[in-house]
Amino acid sequence: MRPEGTNGTSGGELLVPMAWMYAEYIADELLRTGDLMPPTTLEFRAGRNALALTIFLSDGAVGGARVVARLDEWSSLTAAGRPWHSWVRERLRERAATESGPDLALALDAWRWLEETELLAADLDAVVPGGVDPLAEAEDEPRVWTPAWELGLPLGHLAIHLF
């Protein structure tokens, strides 16, 4: 990735978004290990972006065995009923006020994609216990347009548990 400029802070060297890239790598590995869906799908991208934001904003990724130690924290942050959406917005706002650079730019791009992209997904509110016909075609299921983060977040949470 070529940065737009170095603004003199790195001795003229390229700015490389290592913190974001590492968070995205860990998220990608968690999702691939869980084998929940093909990595070429938009749902996979939503899960990877949601997990990468969680890892990046929870004070960054850590290497080696320390990743396993952080799984409980990431699981807690992505759990159903938690205010993940507002937590991400607040953390991004705090970071944007105190820092800049390619890591933050990529995190903001991922967040923008998660908020602005909608994916067609099963309408879980329309499903009633015992009301699902296992022989019905997938096209017959009620579906709704859902913000990508609402689909990616539980996917990421499940991937953490399957790791």
Solvent accessible surface area in square Angstrom, and as a share of the most:
residue,aa,sasa,rsa
1,M,141,0.63
2,R,216,0.79
3,P,26,0.17
4,E,188,0.84
5,G,45,0.43
6,T,34,0.20
7,N,127,0.65
8,G,66,0.63
9,T,107,0.62
10,S,30,0.19
11,G,72,0.69
12,G,59,0.57
13,E,120,0.54
14,L,120,0.60
15,L,45,0.23
16,V,78,0.45
17,P,2,0.01
18,M,119,0.53
19,A,46,0.35
20,W,7,0.03
21,M,91,0.41
22,Y,77,0.29
23,A,0,0.00
24,E,52,0.23
25,Y,123,0.47
26,I,9,0.05
27,A,0,0.00
28,D,23,0.12
29,E,70,0.31
30,L,3,0.01
31,L,2,0.01
32,R,122,0.44
33,T,76,0.44
34,G,13,0.12
35,D,118,0.61
36,L,55,0.27
37,M,56,0.25
38,P,79,0.50
39,P,56,0.36
40,T,130,0.76
41,T,41,0.24
42,L,93,0.46
43,E,50,0.22
44,F,2,0.01
45,R,91,0.33
46,A,0,0.00
47,G,0,0.00
48,R,52,0.19
49,N,6,0.03
50,A,1,0.00
51,L,1,0.00
52,A,0,0.00
53,L,0,0.00
54,T,0,0.00
55,I,0,0.00
56,F,5,0.02
57,L,0,0.00
58,S,5,0.03
59,D,108,0.56
60,G,14,0.13
61,A,25,0.19
62,V,20,0.11
63,G,38,0.37
64,G,62,0.60
65,A,89,0.69
66,R,159,0.58
67,V,20,0.11
68,V,93,0.53
69,A,79,0.61
70,R,42,0.15
71,L,22,0.11
72,D,116,0.60
73,E,70,0.31
74,W,0,0.00
75,S,14,0.09
76,S,51,0.33
77,L,27,0.13
78,T,3,0.02
79,A,28,0.21
80,A,104,0.81
81,G,86,0.82
82,R,119,0.43
83,P,87,0.55
84,W,3,0.01
85,H,41,0.18
86,S,51,0.33
87,W,51,0.18
88,V,0,0.00
89,R,103,0.38
90,E,79,0.35
91,R,58,0.21
92,L,6,0.03
93,R,143,0.52
94,E,84,0.38
95,R,39,0.14
96,A,55,0.43
97,A,86,0.67
98,T,116,0.68
99,E,76,0.34
100,S,98,0.63
101,G,30,0.28
102,P,22,0.14
103,D,32,0.17
104,L,9,0.05
105,A,47,0.36
106,L,42,0.21
107,A,0,0.00
108,L,55,0.27
109,D,70,0.36
110,A,9,0.07
111,W,18,0.06
112,R,115,0.42
113,W,41,0.14
114,L,0,0.00
115,E,68,0.31
116,E,129,0.58
117,T,30,0.17
118,E,92,0.41
119,L,10,0.05
120,L,72,0.36
121,A,12,0.09
122,A,40,0.31
123,D,29,0.15
124,L,142,0.70
125,D,139,0.72
126,A,49,0.38
127,V,66,0.38
128,V,91,0.52
129,P,139,0.87
130,G,87,0.83
131,G,51,0.49
132,V,90,0.52
133,D,81,0.42
134,P,123,0.77
135,L,161,0.80
136,A,46,0.36
137,E,111,0.50
138,A,61,0.47
139,E,142,0.64
140,D,100,0.52
141,E,78,0.35
142,P,65,0.41
143,R,109,0.40
144,V,62,0.35
145,W,161,0.56
146,T,20,0.11
147,P,36,0.23
148,A,0,0.00
149,W,44,0.16
150,E,82,0.37
151,L,45,0.23
152,G,0,0.00
153,L,17,0.08
154,P,74,0.47
155,L,21,0.10
156,G,0,0.00
157,H,40,0.18
158,L,85,0.42
159,A,0,0.00
160,I,10,0.05
161,H,116,0.52
162,L,90,0.45
163,F,109,0.45
